[in-house]
Amino acid sequence: MKSEAVLRSEVMKSLIKNFGLVDAERFIDIIKRDEFDYTEWQKDLWKDKTTTEIHNEAKQYYLEKKENKN
C-alpha cells in the first residue's frame, strides 16, 4: 500500500495530465466543497452492470489508452 503522500502526489499528477491544471484544481475544490460520500456514489454508479461488464469496459478502456500512447 502506498503512503498518503505518494498517493496524493500520483493522483494529482494524473488529474493534471488528464484534465489540465485548472480543471484538476476545480475538481479538488468540488470534492472539498461537497459532502461527497464515495461509498454511496459508487453504489449507484455500477448498479445496472455485472462485474464482468465492468471488467470488460475497464479492459477496453485500458487497451484504447495504451494504443493511443504509441
C-alpha positions in Angstrom: 0.0 0.0 0.0 1.3 3.5 -0.9 1.7 6.2 1.7 -0.8 9.0 1.6 1.8 11.5 0.4 2.7 9.2 -2.5 -0.9 8.6 -3.3 -1.8 12.3 -3.3 1.1 13.1 -5.5 0.4 10.4 -8.1 -3.3 11.3 -8.2 -2.7 15.0 -8.6 -0.2 14.3 -11.4 -2.8 12.1 -13.1 -5.5 14.7 -12.7 -3.3 17.4 -14.2 -2.1 15.1 -17.1 -5.6 14.1 -18.0 -7.6 17.3 -17.3 -5.1 20.1 -17.1 -4.1 22.2 -14.1 -7.2 24.4 -14.0 -9.7 21.5 -14.2 -7.7 19.4 -11.8 -7.8 22.2 -9.2 -11.6 22.7 -9.9 -12.1 19.0 -9.2 -10.3 19.2 -5.9 -12.3 22.2 -5.0 -15.6 20.4 -5.8 -14.6 17.4 -3.7 -13.6 19.6 -0.8 -16.8 21.7 -1.0 -19.3 18.8 -1.3 -20.0 16.4 1.4 -19.1 13.7 -1.1 -19.8 10.1 0.1 -17.8 7.9 -2.3 -19.4 4.7 -0.9 -23.0 6.0 -1.7 -21.9 7.4 -5.1 -20.3 4.1 -6.0 -23.5 2.1 -5.2 -25.4 3.9 -7.9 -22.6 4.1 -10.4 -22.5 0.4 -11.3 -25.9 -0.7 -10.2 -27.0 -1.9 -13.7 -23.7 -3.7 -14.6 -22.3 -7.0 -13.8 -18.7 -7.4 -12.6 -17.9 -9.0 -15.9 -19.3 -6.0 -17.8 -17.3 -3.6 -15.6 -14.1 -5.6 -16.1 -14.6 -5.7 -19.9 -15.2 -2.0 -20.1 -12.1 -1.3 -18.0 -10.0 -3.6 -20.1 -11.3 -2.0 -23.3 -10.5 1.5 -21.9 -7.0 0.4 -20.9 -6.3 -1.1 -24.4 -7.5 2.1 -26.1 -5.4 4.3 -23.9 -2.4 2.0 -24.5 -2.9 2.2 -28.3 -3.2 6.0 -28.2 0.1 6.3 -26.3 2.0 4.5 -29.0 
